[in-house]
Amino acid sequence: MTPFTTLTSTAVPLLRDNVDTDAIIPSREMKSVGKTGLAEGLFAGWRYTAIGSREPDPSFVLNDPRYAGAQILLAGANFGCGSSREHAAWALAEYGFRAIVAASFNPIFRGNCVRNGIVPVAIDATLIDTGGPITIDLPRQTLTSASGQDIGFAIDAEAKAMLIGGLDAIDMTLARAAEIARFRDADRNRRPWAYL
């Protein structure tokens, strides 16, 4: 994963509540089991004029040229609800989003974001001045609006460490390799019969 410290970007306003993972990446758009090839299907039901079409719907916010290259998505409450489909986080990341700002997240989706390098910022996005770029500073845990307003946000220590370090769950485990080895050696002495 790419480490995340600070990001300044235009933010895409998709201010809808209860956006579920099937809206983020419809199942018909998941044509592989890998993390690539999903960006084209991101929000396919809203982004294109018809199912199966790739003709952009000009009324959908991702098709607005003002937001080309934006890396921050502003969303409504309960973003990522529905199934535990990790493909939703994969599609968002491949499209280029590094952070999502929403009043709340489905807990499973939130974890999927962290494990895929996307910072889930729990702030009511409707309160943010989006008249220009916004900045997310993960070490300080602040979002700075276009007008300079600083808003703090909470994130648990493990998620913060993973995102800042660009670490996945395996990397986090391997960082404790010495502690694991000590436990295994002590356990082998206590229960030799468990180790063949």
N, C-alpha and C positions, 0 to 999 in steps of 0.2 A: 504494500500500500504506500501511497505517497503521503509523507508527513503533512500535517496541517498545523499551522501556527496562526497566521492572520490571512485574511482574504478581503479584498475590496473589489466589489463587482456591482453591476446593475442587478437588480432583483426582479424576477418575473412574478407578477401578481396573479396567482391562481387561487383567489380567496374564496374557496368553496369548502364547506364543512363535509366531514364524512367521506372523503375521497378514499375509496377502497383499492386494494392491490389489483383487482381485476380492471379497474379504470386506469390505473398507472401502467399496467402491461397486461392487456387482455390475453387469455390463454391461447387464442388462435395465433398470437404473435410470438409465442415461445416455440421456436422451431429447433432448438438445440438445448443441451444440458449445460453448456458453458456460459461464461459471463460475457461473451461478446455476441454481437449481432442482434442486440435487443433495442438499441437506441432508436432505430427506425420505427419500432412498434410502441414507443413511449406515448401514452395517452392517445393511442390510435383511434379509439372510438370518438374522441373529441377533435383530434388534430386533423383528420382527413374528412372529405366530403361524404364518403360512404364506406361501409365495411368492405375491406379488400382493396380499396382504392388507395393510391398514394398522392391524390390530388389534395393539396393543402386547403383546409377550410380557413379563409381569411379572417373569420371572426374569432378564431381560437388564439389565445394569447401567445403560445409558442411560435405561431406563424407571423407574429408582428415583428418586422425588421428592427424595431427599437430594442428588442430583447435578444438579438442574435449574440451568441457567445456568453450570455449571462450564466453565472455559476451559482447563483443563489435563487432558490424558489421560495416564494412566500405563499403559504397555504392556510387553510382554515383549520378549525378544531378537528381532532380525531383523525389526523392524516395517517394513511396507511392502514386503515381498519380492514376487516375482512379476513382473508386467509393469511397464512404465514408465508406466503410466496416470496422467497428471497429474490426471485427474478425482478421484482419491483425495484429493489435497491440497486441491482445490477444495471437495469435499464437507465435509471436516473444517473448513476455514476458514469456509464458509458456515454450518455448524452452530454455530460460535462458538469453536472451539478455537484458541488462540493459541500453545500450546506442547504438545509431546509429549515425555514422559520415557520412555526405553526404554534397555535395556542396549546395544542396537545397532540401526542402521537400514540398510536397503538403500541403497546410495549414490545411486542415481537418485532414489528417493523422498525422501531427505534433501535433495537439491538442489531438488526440486519444492516441498518445504516452505518452504525459504528463499525461493524465488522467489515464494511466495504468502503471505509474512508469518507463517509458523508457525516457532517456534523449536524445532529438534530438539535436545533435551538428552540426551546419551549418559551416562546414569547408570542403574545397576540399580535399577529402580523398586521392587523387593521390599525394598530396604534403607531405604526412606523411611518415616518416621512420618507416616501420613495421618490421624491423629486430629483434624485440623483443617486450615485453609487452609495452603497452601505458597506460598512466594514465589520467583519466578525473577527474578534481577537480571542482565540481559544485560551491561551495562557491566562489572560485577565478575565475571561468569561464575560465579555461585554460585546454588545452590538452597538455600533455607532451609526445613527441615521444620517441621511443626507444633510439635515440641518445641524448636525453635531451633537444631538442628544445621545448620551450613553445610557444603555439599558443593560443591566446585569441579567445573566441567566445561569441556571444551575445545570451541572452535569456531574455524574458520579466520577470519582477519582480514577477508577479503572478505565472507563470509556475515554476520559481525557488523556490518560497516559497512552492508550492505544492509538488515538488519533494524532497526538503530537509526535509520537515516536514512529508512526507509520507501521505499527505492529498489528499482526492478527493474533488470534487466540493461541495458535501454536507458538508464535514468537514469545508471547507472554508466559507460556508454560516453560519454554526453554530458558528463559531468563532466571528461572528458579531451579535449574538443573542440579546445582550443587546441593541445595536443600532436599531435592527429591532423592539424590544419591545417598545422602546421609540417612534419610528416613528408610530407604530400601535396605541399606546395610544394617541398621538397627533392627528392622523388622526381620531380616534374614536370621539374625542372632536369636530373636524371640521365638520365631516360628520357622525353624529350618525345614520342617516337613512341607511347607508351602512352596519351597523353591527346589525344583528338581534339577 
